[in-house]
């Protein structure tokens, strides 16, 4: 059975919820732990707890990791979507000592679990600083990176929009230098889509599906990303709701390969005006990253997995 540890900043964009939902439905997968990052006194851990209860998977261990108050992050406060609209019950925070998260992450590494980071890298930095060298041989996948331009027809995000990389650039530099991750870049994940057409099928997936439909309807109404990007992004579907940034990274970590192309490039890290840039340079560190996918195939794969 495959083992996986998820490190997430769940509670903002709903793609973290979409990623965890997919993992909870993935066959023959042992989720050895879930840690949260960019925390606010256990608020994100509370979202994890709520999802696990909805899915009937409360046996999965989780812990709140690095907190906004600890000073690691670019911002000391972050906004959250309205809880009453997004969640079917009041979410109770689950605060704990940071060491609880680091020990859970250490345990997953020692079990040989695949590590998937779908938030800022801070917990990975902290566990390696506490246990020097533990990340070196870890099988680590990170949803982030901005090396090549986004193909025409999709939203043209900037490098500053690479949230997971830029929210804590000190941790990003540390992890990219002390580990050997595979990057699933924003430039690739921006080609994916959660669609209105997916909602009827998701609605059949019991309480977990109902949660996804609920949050999808909220983000469609409050963010209206189709209106925001549609006119300049003709390759997005007309019923676009949101991107599958984090689900794609998780699926690739677990071996999904439809149309996936990976390259190993020498990347040099440079800080420019407080933002981290990854530059292809012969003197850089060889780094594996995903450069192509079949986005339509992934969109279908995600909805079929979650609604199975």
QUIQUI-V367019 format. One record per helix or strand of 2 or more residues. SS is the DSSP state (A for helix, B for strand). FROM is the first residue (numbers start at 1). TO is the last residue. If there is no record, write none. Layout:
ss:SS from:FROM to:TO
ss:SS from:FROM to:TO
This chain:
ss:B from:2 to:8
ss:A from:15 to:25
ss:B from:29 to:36
ss:A from:43 to:54
ss:B from:62 to:64
ss:A from:68 to:70
ss:A from:83 to:86
ss:A from:98 to:110
ss:B from:114 to:118
ss:A from:122 to:130
ss:B from:140 to:143
ss:A from:159 to:161
ss:A from:163 to:166
ss:A from:169 to:178
ss:B from:182 to:184
ss:A from:186 to:189
ss:B from:194 to:195
ss:A from:196 to:203
ss:A from:206 to:222
ss:A from:225 to:232
ss:B from:240 to:242
ss:A from:245 to:253
ss:B from:261 to:272
ss:B from:275 to:280
ss:B from:285 to:292
ss:A from:295 to:306
